[in-house]
Amino acid sequence: MNINVCLAGATGWAGSALARGIYSAPDLKLISAVSRTHAGKSLGSVIDQNENTPLLSSTVAEALLSGPDVFVEYTKPDVAKSNVVSALQHGCHVLVGTSGLSEDDYQEIDAVARAVGKGVLACGNFSLTAVLFQKFSEMAAKHIPHWEVIDYASSTKIDSPSGTARELAYRLSRIRESQLDVPHDQSQGPEGIRGARLNGTQVHAVRLPGYVLSLDAIFGLPDQKLIIRYEAGTSAEPYVDGALIGIRKVMSLVGLHRGLSSVMDL
């Protein structure tokens, strides 16, 4: 039995790669897609896909009329929450690939998902290497109390920190807060020079040309340190396999679940 999918952001950098991945999966069927800039065109004509593709909808509300089983949110932070809530209210399970949602946003989404008995799987990064990066960082935090995170991305990235860094900070907070030997209120220097405190983790966001997305999780003990690094390339292909796993797994969930590792055997 096929899983019917609606993809919002289907012509974007990551969305178009995922659309091609869905067409190559025998158990998934892309029945509707959203793109405001290409509305009315066939998806295949935009992403150079020869399959029988749906016409692109201009709004999520229009696309949801197709009755998908799973709605994939791959748009922008300012509309992501409302898209997710709309999909839940239409009876869809939801996979969230858009970054930049806040903890309050996730709490609201969780409440709606539980009320309608549907699952939401929110992943700041679908790359399998990013999943392992976060898992290894969690392992380190159980043994090393001092750590900080440096989040690198392109100079044009709007959200700071990235969704991957937000997800990492959230996951580490479930273990403990990082230890600060000099509390913020006792630190001397310009405000913010020590980064931002996010869910108990010091996070520093670097935004420069030349980066796509990289993160360093730096753990320190006396006379030793451990640096765990994740680094993305320019292609969106690394995110496809993880997203396909998420589409399949979210069907069995109720409520909000964070991170692809929550549905993987790690």
HELIX and SHEET records of a PDB file:
HELIX    1   1 TRP A   13  SER A   24  1                                  12    
HELIX    2   2 LEU A   43  ILE A   47  1                                   5    
HELIX    3   3 VAL A   60  LEU A   64  1                                   5    
HELIX    4   4 PRO A   77  GLN A   89  1                                  13    
HELIX    5   5 GLU A  103  VAL A  116  1                                  14    
HELIX    6   6 LEU A  128  ALA A  141  1                                  14    
HELIX    7   7 GLY A  163  SER A  173  1                                  11    
HELIX    8   8 HIS A  184  GLN A  186  5                                   3    
HELIX    9   9 GLU A  237  TYR A  239  5                                   3    
HELIX   10  10 VAL A  240  VAL A  250  1                                  11    
HELIX   11  11 LEU A  260  VAL A  263  5                                   4    
SHEET    1   A 7 LEU A  56  SER A  57  0                                        
SHEET    2   A 7 LEU A  28  VAL A  34  1                                        
SHEET    3   A 7 ILE A   3  ALA A   8  1                                        
SHEET    4   A 7 VAL A  70  GLU A  73  1                                        
SHEET    5   A 7 HIS A  93  VAL A  96  1                                        
SHEET    6   A 7 GLY A 119  ALA A 122  1                                        
SHEET    7   A 7 GLY A 255  ARG A 258  1                                        
SHEET    1   B 5 ALA A 196  LEU A 198  0                                        
SHEET    2   B 5 THR A 201  ARG A 207 -1                                        
SHEET    3   B 5 HIS A 146  ALA A 153  1                                        
SHEET    4   B 5 LEU A 213  LEU A 221 -1                                        
SHEET    5   B 5 GLN A 224  GLU A 231 -1                                        
END                                                                             
